[in-house]
Amino acid sequence: MKQLRLFSLLAAAILPMTMLAQGTANVHGHVQNAAGVAIATGQAKFTTDKTVEAKDRKFKNTFDVDANGDYKGTGVAPGDYLVIFMQGDKTVDFQEVVIKAGDDKTIDFDMTRKEYIDKMSPEDKKALEEYKKKMGETLNTNKVIANLNAALKAVSADLKSPNPNYDEDIKTMQQATAQKADEAVLWANLGQAQVAKADHDAKAAGKTWQTDESIVKQYNDAIASFKKGIEVNAAAKKPNTVDAGISWNTIGNTQAKLGKLPEAAEAYDNAVKIAPASAGMVYGNEAAVLFNAQHLDEAAVAADKAIAADPTKPDPYYIKGQALVAKVTVDKNGKYIFPPGCVEAYQKFLELTPPESQRATEVKEVLSSMGETITTKYKAPGKK
């Protein structure tokens, strides 16, 4: 019985509160300016002082607008209200609203309505039209950028796939550069797609690909795309030296494949001028490309530049040794005569390369077969 009595007392205590809530109303709404953009600051204020001077009005309820331009409130007493949207002391918009007990009322401030715009001054109307035009241009630009980013992502994924559609990738990037010709990354990606297709076609054609004008043109088209990207990059407010360096490096690779060695050397040097910290990598890359193209003298020179830039990398020493070993001669006593720098390059390579690697084994066999003693031992990085 005691529990029942306690429950009855609690119910009696709650009942008046419920009745009180039923005597008021809830309100909510959205605020947007004449351009249709949500206003993220301000207050919706409720007053029944409709006929008094603005400075003398008393507000019964005030609700803040959030970052989305929305507001909501409870406990609004029934009445005939003037609802004002204000920012600080400034009245921005207003409307008359009748609120009844129990209402859940939507009260929006939509300043795109004709009545609001008709009351604007000529100067404000002109400013509104200029704002709409600028906002429209911004929205269009954002849409274009979103489409271009999607294109870049799609082409990058396709080029990494087992069976790339090179022609479609090139077409996609050509359309992208036509849409936004002042974006360097688009030109660089067009160049990458063109090089990828040319490499694929050259591999299929075999060693005679340089006599195929269509393949040569593909490589030259790629060079032109990279150069255009470099030009656009240089004209940007904040040029990206890393991207420009990569583009020059790829131009160097492509010129070397075409057998244009002076042009290739110039491109590699440009890459280093723009991004000096990349010198070891760029010249090492130059040495590898020239060596693979069987330009051995030029490969040895590039290897020396790579070694000078970063003497801790083993590959340039290997390339230099391999490029020079072709010039080994035999004297009248049957002794092998190595060209200057060849043995030293091999020995340094062995010092920097784990002994179990295939290349280390290969170099040891070359030196041993020609009567040379291996004088260095591998020094693991970080150890003296």
Order of alpha helices (4+ residues) and beta strands (2+ residues): alpha-beta-beta-beta-beta-beta-beta-beta-beta-alpha-alpha-alpha-alpha-alpha-alpha-alpha-alpha-alpha-alpha-beta-beta-alpha-alpha
